[in-house]
Amino acid sequence: MSKVTLTGLLKSPSPQQHGARVEITGLAKSYDGRSWAVQDLELSVEPGEFLTILGPSGSGKTTALMMLAGFETPSRGEIHLNGEPVAALPAYKRNIGMVFQSYALFPTMSVEDNIAYPLRMRKTPRAERERLVDASLELVQLQAHRKKRPGQLSGGQQQRVALARATVFTPGLLLMDEPLGALDRKLRQTMQNEIANIHRSLGVSVVSVTHDQEEALSLSDRVLIMADGRMQQLGTPAEIFERPRNAFVADFMGEANVIDATGGRLAAGCIDVRGSAELGGAALVSVRPELVALAPAPLDAASGTVTAVTYQGSTVRYEIRLRNEETVVARLATGPAQTPLARGESVRLTVDAGSIVPLEDAGR
Ligand SMILES: Nc1ncnc2c1ncn2[C@@H]1O[C@H](COP(=O)(O)OP(=O)(O)OP(=O)(O)O)[C@@H](O)[C@H]1O
């Protein structure tokens, strides 16, 4: 990689070729010799791919990332970067850039010195170093702030310095641990665009860790969902969101309804199905709240009763207690044509066969 300059990369017609290929096989980590923080991780990241590891707190995301980075030693399994096993390589020899939630900038160094730091470590000649720092400052649009200290910058600007420092030496792989975790909602959106932009410009492979579903869906080529140290599902954002494999993924990716489907009937027949559904014998299915239709119905023909109504701006969220005691959530768009249903009203629920997702099991 050493001959490839950042400026060269920015002009490169197919920057994807510079991203590293990552292959992870049977990777596992136990800190205490009794429980597994990560178990049986199998994954490959294509050159230039943006992969996000998503999961709740304690699911093993950071542990997986730290093994990739070389800061934690795997208990089992292997990692290959561009076909080479990395087990024996210390972190600084893996040609990997890292961005942390806390930025981890050097507070007494200027922005440009922070960015130049990895180049100094690599003994990059001065002229080359200056050229790369200039290109990197331009990429993250911080030219005007180059002489400032990190403490004189906003959170978003500091994170851009961290991104510049992690990519200035053209790493094949960029690792990010909750990169937007410290930023407020609006700034997160802006930074998401910036990260997407940097990823596109550099063609670097990215593995990012987050517990934020929206961030994972909007930035990634593929998402890996983890829970309790184990992979739950690996797929494109659309696959994960629209075809969750099990109840954990369905629930974690938003407010999915997980509904009893014993005998091919939804909630013991309380919910009507339009069309013929292929449930493949699944005992549980998932249906997204925005795909549940509900209409007022006389009590004897009703699926259940509205127990909660929450106005949420562009949608209204309804909780419905079914006759079989299950609770289902429906979400309806607000609009001039909509008459809101009231709490206590009896309703009939209908879903299209195509919006029913059979689940593999009851969860993890
Ligand atoms: N250095 C450590 N020593 C001992 N146990 C650890 C260490 N780091 C993590 N663990 C444990 O390993 C499991 C996975 O933790 P990990 O930090 O990888 O999860 P995570 O998904 O990144 O969580 P979070 O989102 O809270 O950072 C947890 O049970 C945690 O307590």
The ligand as an SDF file (V2000), in Angstrom:
LIG
                    3D

 31 33  0  0  0  0  0  0  0  0999 V2000
  -11.4960   -6.4830   28.9740 N   0  0  0  0  0  0  0  0  0  0  0  0
  -12.4890   -7.2890   29.3740 C   0  0  0  0  0  0  0  0  0  0  0  0
  -12.3280   -8.1370   30.3930 N   0  0  0  0  0  0  0  0  0  0  0  0
  -13.3340   -8.9680   30.7610 C   0  0  0  0  0  0  0  0  0  0  0  0
  -14.5300   -9.0320   30.1800 N   0  0  0  0  0  0  0  0  0  0  0  0
  -14.7540   -8.2090   29.1550 C   0  0  0  0  0  0  0  0  0  0  0  0
  -13.7560   -7.2940   28.6880 C   0  0  0  0  0  0  0  0  0  0  0  0
  -14.2780   -6.5950   27.6350 N   0  0  0  0  0  0  0  0  0  0  0  0
  -15.5360   -7.0550   27.4710 C   0  0  0  0  0  0  0  0  0  0  0  0
  -15.8320   -8.0170   28.3610 N   0  0  0  0  0  0  0  0  0  0  0  0
  -17.1010   -8.7610   28.4350 C   0  0  0  0  0  0  0  0  0  0  0  0
  -17.3380   -9.3720   27.1850 O   0  0  0  0  0  0  0  0  0  0  0  0
  -18.7020   -9.2580   26.8020 C   0  0  0  0  0  0  0  0  0  0  0  0
  -18.8190   -8.5070   25.4860 C   0  0  0  0  0  0  0  0  0  0  0  0
  -18.4100   -7.1540   25.6840 O   0  0  0  0  0  0  0  0  0  0  0  0
  -18.1600   -6.1190   24.5030 P   0  0  0  0  0  0  0  0  0  0  0  0
  -17.6040   -4.8760   25.0920 O   0  0  0  0  0  0  0  0  0  0  0  0
  -17.4010   -6.7800   23.4310 O   0  0  0  0  0  0  0  0  0  0  0  0
  -19.6440   -5.8750   24.0150 O   0  0  0  0  0  0  0  0  0  0  0  0
  -20.2470   -4.6520   23.1880 P   0  0  0  0  0  0  0  0  0  0  0  0
  -21.3190   -5.2690   22.3560 O   0  0  0  0  0  0  0  0  0  0  0  0
  -19.1760   -3.9300   22.5020 O   0  0  0  0  0  0  0  0  0  0  0  0
  -20.9110   -3.7560   24.3190 O   0  0  0  0  0  0  0  0  0  0  0  0
  -21.0090   -2.1480   24.4120 P   0  0  0  0  0  0  0  0  0  0  0  0
  -21.9280   -1.7250   23.3220 O   0  0  0  0  0  0  0  0  0  0  0  0
  -21.5840   -1.9500   25.7790 O   0  0  0  0  0  0  0  0  0  0  0  0
  -19.6190   -1.6380   24.2690 O   0  0  0  0  0  0  0  0  0  0  0  0
  -19.4000   -8.5740   27.9590 C   0  0  0  0  0  0  0  0  0  0  0  0
  -19.9880   -9.5670   28.7600 O   0  0  0  0  0  0  0  0  0  0  0  0
  -18.2900   -7.8630   28.6800 C   0  0  0  0  0  0  0  0  0  0  0  0
  -18.5740   -7.7440   30.0480 O   0  0  0  0  0  0  0  0  0  0  0  0
  1  2  1  0
  2  3  1  0
  2  7  2  0
  3  4  2  0
  4  5  1  0
  5  6  2  0
  6  7  1  0
  6 10  1  0
  7  8  1  0
  8  9  2  0
  9 10  1  0
 10 11  1  0
 11 12  1  0
 11 30  1  0
 12 13  1  0
 13 14  1  0
 13 28  1  0
 14 15  1  0
 15 16  1  0
 16 17  2  0
 16 18  1  0
 16 19  1  0
 19 20  1  0
 20 21  2  0
 20 22  1  0
 20 23  1  0
 23 24  1  0
 24 25  2  0
 24 26  1  0
 24 27  1  0
 28 29  1  0
 28 30  1  0
 30 31  1  0
M  END
$$$$
